[in-house]
């Protein structure tokens, strides 16, 4: 008996997936719940497990093909069973019904009335297709007007689509270079990242403002308590937890940075779901720390650590990446000193963290070397004014330079 392998439900707003690769070949033995293939959607990559044990008898959807939820991927035969007989070739479909004949022609040798002929010519109407009501079937002015009234609603319902601009073709490479090129199809995830980033640029009035923060206080606090923290909570004390707490505090004071535009309305979010950008081999994903304002530092760090592991393992769920109201991205882990992050639409703000670098700064009239980090806030200028953006960064800076304020919530 054959067991069908079908595309599982992909989640909200996901209507298709691409076959990444099959882990098994036809004829190979599979175990129940063993991973059979990898599906790539525009949000996550997921594995499809074997619904039963047996032999993979057929692969219907090959690598690279696009499939919809419920589509047949392949079949598994019970162990030791003979391969299922090929389905009988479908009978040829019945001949299609003849197309409806056009409207009856007037069937008269009488020429149309001059007024009728003039109106028909002005509106591109063939008088031969109009039934005449005059003597011996002559087409009169009223016949033409009636025919035009019947055609008008149809034309209104089906306007001619506007031609879309054709993509600019890629200039051909020189023969000596073409032989050294490799063409790889973009994954669904990469296509979605590209589309969403470009949509954000085309839609929002993006602007970036900068500030810098002295990380001495956070680094000293972290160095002092990191071992005790990890021993008690089972999670490492990183920098991201401090930034999440600082951002939530600033978002409370400046709600426009936590809002979004919906048509002609501004939707203010009275909750704080902070997205944390995580880089993976297949692209950037943004899991969301929900209700971050209700979590303590240990809970935030545990949540972020779990997201990082699931992102690297490819086991992240779609619901983990939905509903964010603000995003934090850390280019500093790759050595970035400064950047202008792109909004994660439809959000109105994204904070960019960067590399901590020792620099000379003036403290109390004296030059001192301090571990400094540049901060960048990209925001939608349609909803966030410059005053609010600058104030947001100042509040984040103040909280991080005196981290006891985060603990005391002041």
URKA-V504568 format. One record per pair of residues at least 24 apart in sequence whose C-alpha atoms are under 10 Angstrom apart, sorted by the first residue. I is the first residue (numbers start at 1). J is the second residue. If there is no record, write none. Layout:
((I/J) (I/J))
This chain:
((1/54) (1/75) (1/76) (1/77) (1/78) (1/79) (1/81) (1/82) (1/83) (1/84) (2/52) (2/54) (2/55) (2/56) (2/57) (2/74) (2/75) (2/76) (2/77) (2/78) (2/79) (2/81) (2/82) (2/83) (2/84) (3/50) (3/51) (3/52) (3/53) (3/54) (3/55) (3/56) (3/57) (3/74) (3/75) (3/76) (3/77) (3/78) (4/50) (4/51) (4/52) (4/58) (4/71) (4/72) (4/73) (4/74) (4/75) (4/76) (4/77) (5/36) (5/48) (5/49) (5/50) (5/51) (5/52) (5/56) (5/58) (5/59) (5/60) (5/70) (5/71) (5/72) (5/73) (5/74) (5/75) (5/76) (6/48) (6/50) (6/51) (6/61) (6/67) (6/68) (6/69) (6/70) (6/71) (6/72) (6/73) (6/74) (6/75) (7/39) (7/48) (7/67) (7/68) (7/69) (7/70) (7/71) (7/72) (7/73) (7/74) (8/39) (8/46) (8/47) (8/48) (8/49) (8/68) (8/69) (8/70) (8/71) (8/72) (9/68) (9/69) (9/70) (10/39) (10/41) (10/43) (10/44) (10/46) (10/68) (10/69) (10/70) (10/317) (10/318) (11/41) (11/43) (11/69) (11/317) (11/318) (11/319) (12/318) (12/319) (12/322) (13/42) (14/41) (14/42) (14/43) (14/68) (14/69) (14/318) (15/41) (15/42) (15/67) (15/68) (15/69) (16/40) (16/41) (16/42) (16/66) (16/67) (16/68) (16/69) (16/71) (16/188) (17/41) (17/42) (17/43) (17/44) (17/45) (17/46) (17/64) (17/65) (17/66) (17/67) (17/68) (17/69) (17/187) (17/188) (17/189) (18/42) (18/45) (18/61) (18/62) (18/63) (18/64) (18/65) (18/66) (18/67) (18/68) (18/187) (18/188) (19/45) (19/61) (19/62) (19/63) (19/64) (19/65) (19/66) (19/67) (19/73) (19/187) (19/188) (20/45) (20/46) (20/47) (20/62) (20/63) (20/64) (20/65) (20/66) (20/187) (20/188) (21/47) (21/62) (21/63) (21/64) (21/65) (22/47) (22/48) (22/59) (22/61) (22/62) (22/63) (23/47) (24/55) (24/56) (24/59) (25/55) (25/56) (25/57) (25/58) (25/59) (26/55) (26/56) (26/57) (26/58) (26/59) (26/74) (26/75) (26/76) (27/54) (27/55) (27/56) (27/57) (27/58) (27/76) (27/77) (27/83) (28/54) (28/55) (28/56) (28/57) (28/76) (29/53) (29/54) (29/55) (29/56) (29/57) (29/76) (29/77) (29/78) (29/79) (29/80) (30/54) (30/55) (30/56) (30/76) (30/77) (30/78) (30/79) (31/55) (31/79) (36/74) (37/63) (37/73) (38/63) (39/63) (39/64) (39/65) (39/66) (39/67) (39/188) (40/64) (40/66) (40/187) (40/188) (40/189) (41/66) (41/187) (41/188) (41/189) (41/190) (41/191) (41/192) (41/318) (42/187) (42/188) (42/189) (42/190) (42/191) (42/192) (42/193) (42/318) (43/188) (43/189) (43/190) (43/191) (43/192) (43/193) (43/284) (43/285) (43/286) (43/316) (43/317) (43/318) (43/319) (43/321) (43/322) (44/188) (44/189) (44/282) (44/283) (44/285) (44/311) (44/314) (44/315) (44/316) (44/317) (44/318) (44/321) (45/187) (45/188) (45/189) (45/282) (45/311) (45/313) (45/314) (45/315) (45/316) (45/317) (45/318) (46/314) (46/315) (46/316) (46/317) (46/318) (47/314) (47/315) (48/73) (50/75) (50/76) (51/75) (51/76) (52/76) (52/77) (52/78) (52/79) (53/77) (53/78) (53/79) (54/78) (54/79) (54/80) (54/81) (55/79) (55/80) (55/81) (55/82) (55/83) (56/83) (57/82) (57/83) (57/84) (58/83) (58/84) (64/185) (64/187) (66/188) (102/129) (103/128) (103/129) (103/130) (103/131) (104/128) (104/129) (104/130) (104/131) (105/129) (105/130) (105/131) (105/132) (105/137) (106/130) (106/131) (106/132) (106/133) (106/136) (106/137) (106/138) (106/139) (107/131) (107/132) (107/136) (107/137) (107/138) (108/132) (108/135) (108/136) (108/137) (108/138) (108/139) (109/136) (109/137) (109/138) (110/134) (110/135) (110/136) (110/137) (110/138) (110/139) (111/137) (111/138) (111/139) (111/140) (112/137) (112/138) (112/139) (112/140) (112/141) (112/143) (112/144) (113/138) (113/139) (113/140) (113/141) (114/139) (114/140) (114/141) (115/139) (115/140) (115/141) (115/142) (115/144) (116/140) (116/141) (116/142) (116/143) (116/144) (116/145) (117/141) (117/144) (118/144) (119/144) (119/145) (119/148) (120/144) (120/145) (120/147) (120/148) (123/148) (124/148) (125/151) (186/282) (187/282) (187/283) (188/282) (189/282) (189/283) (189/284) (189/285) (190/282) (190/283) (190/284) (191/283) (193/283) (193/284) (193/285) (193/344) (196/342) (196/343) (196/344) (196/345) (196/346) (197/342) (197/343) (197/344) (197/345) (198/342) (198/343) (199/343) (199/344) (199/345) (199/346) (200/342) (200/343) (200/344) (200/345) (200/346) (200/347) (200/380) (201/342) (201/343) (201/345) (201/380) (203/345) (203/346) (203/380) (203/382) (204/261) (204/342) (204/343) (204/345) (204/346) (204/347) (204/348) (204/379) (204/380) (204/381) (204/382) (204/383) (205/348) (205/378) (205/379) (205/380) (205/381) (205/382) (205/383) (205/384) (206/340) (206/341) (206/342) (206/343) (206/348) (206/349) (206/378) (206/379) (206/380) (206/381) (206/382) (206/384) (207/340) (207/341) (207/342) (207/343) (207/349) (207/377) (207/378) (207/379) (207/380) (207/381) (207/382) (207/384) (207/385) (207/386) (207/389) (208/339) (208/340) (208/341) (208/342) (208/349) (208/350) (208/351) (208/352) (208/376) (208/377) (208/378) (208/379) (208/380) (208/381) (208/386) (208/389) (208/390) (209/340) (209/351) (209/375) (209/376) (209/377) (209/378) (209/379) (209/386) (209/389) (209/390) (209/393) (210/338) (210/339) (210/340) (210/351) (210/352) (210/374) (210/375) (210/376) (210/377) (210/378) (210/389) (210/390) (210/393) (210/394) (211/373) (211/374) (211/375) (211/376) (211/377) (211/390) (211/393) (211/394) (211/396) (211/397) (212/353) (212/354) (212/372) (212/373) (212/374) (212/375) (212/376) (212/393) (212/394) (212/396) (212/397) (213/356) (213/370) (213/371) (213/372) (213/373) (213/374) (213/375) (213/393) (213/394) (213/396) (213/397) (213/398) (213/399) (213/400) (213/401) (214/356) (214/357) (214/358) (214/359) (214/361) (214/370) (214/371) (214/372) (214/373) (214/374) (214/397) (214/398) (214/400) (214/401) (214/402) (215/239) (215/356) (215/357) (215/358) (215/370) (215/371) (215/372) (215/373) (215/397) (215/400) (215/401) (215/402) (215/403) (216/370) (216/371) (216/372) (216/400) (216/401) (216/402) (216/403) (217/371) (217/399) (217/400) (217/401) (217/402) (217/403) (217/404) (218/242) (218/399) (218/400) (218/401) (218/402) (218/403) (218/404) (219/371) (219/400) (219/401) (219/403) (220/403) (221/403) (221/404) (229/297) (229/298) (230/298) (232/298) (233/298) (233/299) (233/301) (233/302) (234/298) (234/301) (234/302) (235/298) (235/299) (235/300) (235/301) (235/302) (235/303) (235/304) (235/305) (235/306) (236/298) (236/301) (236/302) (236/305) (237/297) (237/298) (237/300) (237/301) (237/302) (238/297) (238/298) (238/301) (238/304) (238/305) (239/301) (239/400) (240/276) (240/297) (240/300) (240/301) (240/304) (240/328) (240/329) (240/330) (240/353) (241/292) (241/296) (241/297) (241/298) (241/299) (241/300) (241/301) (241/302) (241/303) (241/304) (242/297) (242/300) (242/301) (242/396) (242/399) (242/400) (242/403) (242/406) (242/407) (243/328) (243/351) (243/353) (243/396) (243/397) (243/399) (243/400) (243/406) (244/272) (244/274) (244/275) (244/276) (244/289) (244/292) (244/293) (244/297) (244/300) (244/301) (244/327) (244/328) (244/396) (245/274) (245/292) (245/293) (245/294) (245/295) (245/296) (245/297) (245/300) (245/396) (245/399) (245/400) (245/403) (245/406) (245/407) (245/409) (246/392) (246/393) (246/395) (246/396) (246/397) (246/398) (246/399) (246/400) (246/403) (246/405) (246/406) (246/409) (247/272) (247/274) (247/292) (247/293) (247/326) (247/327) (247/328) (247/351) (247/392) (247/393) (247/395) (247/396) (247/397) (247/399) (247/400) (248/272) (248/273) (248/274) (248/291) (248/292) (248/293) (248/326) (248/396) (249/293) (249/392) (249/395) (249/396) (249/399) (249/405) (249/406) (249/409) (249/410) (250/391) (250/392) (250/393) (250/394) (250/395) (250/396) (250/397) (250/399) (251/326) (251/349) (251/392) (251/395) (251/396) (252/293) (252/392) (253/388) (253/391) (253/392) (253/395) (254/384) (254/388) (254/389) (254/391) (254/392) (254/395) (255/384) (255/388) (255/392) (256/348) (256/349) (256/379) (256/380) (256/383) (256/384) (256/385) (256/388) (256/389) (257/325) (257/326) (257/347) (257/348) (257/349) (257/350) (257/377) (257/378) (257/379) (257/380) (257/381) (257/383) (257/384) (257/385) (257/388) (257/389) (257/392) (258/324) (258/325) (258/326) (258/327) (258/347) (258/348) (258/349) (258/350) (258/384) (259/325) (259/326) (259/346) (259/347) (259/348) (259/349) (259/383) (259/384) (260/325) (260/326) (260/345) (260/346) (260/347) (260/348) (260/349) (260/380) (260/382) (260/383) (260/384) (261/345) (261/346) (261/347) (261/348) (261/380) (261/382) (261/383) (262/346) (266/383) (268/325) (269/325) (270/325) (271/324) (271/325) (272/323) (272/324) (272/325) (272/326) (273/322) (273/323) (273/324) (273/325) (273/326) (273/327) (274/323) (274/324) (274/325) (274/326) (274/327) (274/328) (274/350) (275/304) (275/320) (275/321) (275/322) (275/323) (275/324) (275/325) (275/326) (275/327) (275/328) (275/329) (275/344) (275/350) (276/304) (276/307) (276/308) (276/321) (276/324) (276/326) (276/327) (276/328) (276/329) (276/330) (276/350) (276/351) (277/308) (277/321) (277/327) (277/328) (277/329) (277/330) (277/331) (277/344) (277/352) (278/304) (278/307) (278/308) (278/311) (278/312) (278/328) (278/329) (278/330) (278/331) (279/308) (279/311) (279/312) (279/329) (279/330) (279/331) (280/308) (280/311) (280/312) (280/313) (280/314) (281/311) (281/312) (281/314) (282/311) (282/312) (282/314) (283/311) (284/311) (285/311) (285/316) (285/320) (285/321) (286/311) (286/320) (286/321) (286/322) (286/324) (286/327) (286/328) (286/329) (286/344) (287/311) (287/316) (287/317) (287/318) (287/319) (287/320) (287/321) (287/322) (287/323) (287/324) (287/327) (288/319) (288/320) (288/321) (288/322) (288/323) (288/324) (288/325) (288/326) (288/327) (289/320) (289/321) (289/323) (289/324) (289/327) (290/320) (290/322) (290/323) (290/324) (290/325) (291/324) (296/406) (296/407) (297/406) (297/407) (323/347) (325/349) (325/350) (326/350) (326/351) (327/351) (327/352) (328/352) (328/353) (328/377) (329/353) (329/354) (329/376) (330/354) (330/355) (330/375) (331/355) (332/356) (332/357) (332/373) (332/374) (336/374) (337/373) (337/374) (337/375) (338/373) (338/374) (338/375) (338/376) (339/374) (339/375) (339/376) (339/377) (339/378) (340/375) (340/376) (340/377) (340/378) (341/376) (341/377) (341/378) (341/379) (342/377) (342/378) (342/379) (343/377) (343/378) (343/379) (343/380) (344/378) (344/379) (345/380) (346/380) (347/379) (347/380) (348/378) (348/379) (348/380) (348/381) (348/382) (348/383) (348/384) (349/377) (349/378) (349/379) (349/380) (349/381) (349/383) (349/384) (349/389) (350/376) (350/377) (350/378) (350/379) (350/380) (351/375) (351/376) (351/377) (351/378) (351/379) (351/393) (352/376) (352/377) (352/378) (353/377) (373/397))
